[in-house]
Amino acid sequence: MIRLINSLRVKDDSLWVNKEGQLHKVNLCDVYYFEAVEKKVFLYTKDQVFEVKEKLYQLEEKYQGTHYIRVSKSVILNIEKIELITPTFNGRLIVKLKNSEKISISRNYVRNLKIQLGVDD
């Protein structure tokens, strides 16, 4: 029930993000993933990248119980944007997103992703 309520909240939610000194309003449902790189956090949409003020752990807490989940130390992924999942030989997964980008899922987060997708074996 809480997950459903949070998912509905996310559909109407938006973020103000920075790109080249300008503020842009991005609908949360358009976010493919968040990534921490060199002490900065970036938000990726289908074809754009924006800087976000919040830290990755703050975003993880803020969107807990939604379709945004942590998949590595540096990435929070929108599972609604996954198109294909491929296992690798070392226990990791590679997900191909709807915008053709590929994200590596760390072994420590594979089980949680499978649970979220309802494919836990």
C-alpha positions in Angstrom: 0.0 0.0 0.0 2.8 2.4 0.9 4.7 1.6 -2.2 1.5 2.4 -4.3 1.0 5.7 -2.6 4.7 6.6 -3.0 4.6 5.6 -6.7 1.6 7.9 -7.3 3.3 10.7 -5.5 6.4 10.3 -7.8 4.3 10.5 -11.0 3.3 14.1 -10.0 6.6 15.0 -8.4 9.3 17.1 -10.1 12.8 18.4 -9.3 14.5 21.6 -10.0 17.9 20.8 -11.4 20.9 22.7 -12.7 22.4 22.7 -16.2 24.9 25.3 -17.3 23.8 27.7 -14.6 20.1 27.5 -15.5 17.4 25.8 -13.4 15.3 23.3 -15.2 12.1 21.6 -13.9 12.3 17.8 -14.6 9.4 15.5 -13.9 10.5 12.6 -11.7 8.8 10.1 -14.0 11.2 11.2 -16.8 14.3 10.3 -14.7 16.2 7.2 -15.9 18.8 7.2 -13.1 20.8 9.2 -10.6 24.6 8.8 -10.5 27.2 10.1 -8.1 30.5 11.2 -9.8 33.3 12.9 -8.1 31.2 14.2 -5.1 28.5 15.5 -7.5 25.1 13.9 -8.2 23.7 13.9 -11.7 20.2 13.1 -13.0 19.9 11.4 -16.4 16.8 11.6 -18.6 16.3 10.1 -22.0 18.8 12.4 -23.6 19.9 15.0 -21.1 22.1 15.2 -17.9 21.5 17.6 -15.0 23.2 18.2 -11.8 21.2 17.7 -8.6 21.9 19.4 -5.2 21.0 16.4 -3.0 23.4 13.6 -2.1 22.7 10.1 -3.4 21.8 8.8 0.1 19.3 11.7 0.5 17.6 10.7 -2.8 17.6 7.1 -1.8 15.8 8.0 1.4 13.4 10.4 -0.3 12.3 7.9 -2.9 12.3 4.8 -0.7 9.3 2.6 -1.5 9.0 3.9 -5.1 10.4 2.4 -8.3 13.8 4.2 -7.7 16.2 1.7 -6.1 19.9 1.7 -5.3 21.8 -0.7 -7.7 25.4 0.2 -6.9 27.3 2.5 -4.6 27.0 5.3 -7.1 23.6 4.7 -8.9 19.9 4.9 -8.1 17.9 3.4 -11.0 14.3 3.9 -12.1 13.2 0.3 -12.7 10.3 1.5 -14.9 13.0 2.4 -17.5 14.5 -1.1 -17.8 14.1 -2.7 -21.1 16.4 -5.8 -20.8 18.4 -7.5 -18.1 21.5 -9.7 -18.9 23.4 -11.7 -16.2 27.2 -11.7 -16.3 29.6 -14.4 -15.4 30.6 -12.7 -12.1 27.1 -12.5 -10.5 26.4 -9.0 -11.7 23.6 -7.9 -14.0 23.7 -5.5 -16.9 20.5 -3.6 -17.5 19.7 -2.0 -20.8 17.5 1.0 -20.4 14.8 2.3 -22.8 17.2 5.0 -24.0 19.8 2.2 -24.9 22.2 3.1 -22.0 23.6 0.2 -20.0 24.0 0.1 -16.3 25.9 -2.4 -14.3 24.2 -3.8 -11.2 26.6 -4.7 -8.4 26.3 -8.2 -6.9 25.3 -6.7 -3.5 22.2 -5.1 -5.1 21.1 -7.9 -7.5 18.8 -9.6 -5.0 17.1 -6.4 -4.1 16.5 -5.6 -7.8 15.0 -9.0 -8.4 12.7 -8.6 -5.4 11.6 -5.2 -6.7 10.9 -6.6 -10.1 9.1 -9.7 -8.7 11.5 -12.1 -10.3 13.3 -13.3 -7.1 14.3 -17.0 -7.4 
